[in-house]
């Protein structure tokens, strides 16, 4: 079993700082995701771990072994690229066997290990096909089998599902997660897709502008974002800017810049008079008829400006006198739905008002 440790890692390309002094530890057998927008430095970080890029500064360890100067082929990593990088003139068997042949593994062992790898990814019996005879999902499985057949200490995946359609992406991320758990391989996964990251990860690091912004479990990252960047990047969220007006042992009262009075039970690091940003997820906001008597701590009246029907939910964009607020209604029905232009009341519990960016 191998853990991966990064210490003060830096990488620049000319005047552009791609990775800016990051430190991380990925535990043994952990499925760890590096998540962030395009250009944030996540792929550069993965390529330094793989050995394709040399760090300008910092250290990379596999367990206690410093590997900065170790060639990629000596690191015993499996790598799955965004474009799969399959050899078009080789059949599936040859593509998967390539890494073993480079390691001078005997032919009988190669046959056995390739068969096992193809069975693992549900491609048994397709060894004679060429990549152009496969679907996108099957090509992705071949790339995964090729990475696994060498029995790597660390599995690296760089946006492996981005070329697949939406339904297949969901199917494949489930399979990859299940496979990783069964094999127990330390895995580092890079993606810009928030749902994908939340679905597969034991823990994840959110990156922005070359820096690690927050590290935590999917639940921690989603429910307790460290700052405005994380809150805005991970899923849809309502943000309110305001100032703390009062505090007691159980509640914090905030007057937003637009004049809305809000109550939160988030008491960490609060002080009267300081400016704060508040975050409330759309799924925590309820929509009622305007004459509804709500017992929730936070209430506002508004008008339904637009509706997005997404199958399992209806997303209402409600224009209040203070600001536009997004509210999600799950399992929508005709009887319970509202119409564009209808006057409504929105409400939410104080427990769901999360304070971020506290000075």
Secondary structure as UniProt FT lines:
FT   STRAND          4..13
FT   TURN            14..15
FT   STRAND          16..26
FT   TURN            28..29
FT   STRAND          31..36
FT   TURN            38..39
FT   HELIX           42..50
FT   STRAND          57..62
FT   TURN            63..64
FT   STRAND          65..66
FT   TURN            68..69
FT   HELIX           72..74
FT   STRAND          77..80
FT   TURN            82..83
FT   TURN            88..89
FT   HELIX           92..102
FT   TURN            103..104
FT   HELIX           107..120
FT   TURN            121..122
FT   TURN            124..125
FT   TURN            127..128
FT   HELIX           131..133
FT   HELIX           136..148
FT   TURN            149..150
FT   STRAND          154..158
FT   TURN            160..163
FT   HELIX           166..183
FT   STRAND          186..191
FT   HELIX           194..200
FT   STRAND          203..208
FT   TURN            209..210
FT   STRAND          211..216
FT   HELIX           218..223
FT   HELIX           228..233
FT   STRAND          238..247
FT   STRAND          252..256
FT   TURN            257..258
FT   STRAND          261..264
FT   TURN            268..269
FT   TURN            272..273
FT   STRAND          275..280
FT   HELIX           282..284
FT   STRAND          286..289
FT   TURN            290..291
FT   STRAND          298..309
FT   STRAND          313..320
FT   STRAND          324..330
FT   TURN            334..336
FT   TURN            340..341
FT   STRAND          343..348
FT   HELIX           350..352
FT   STRAND          354..356
//
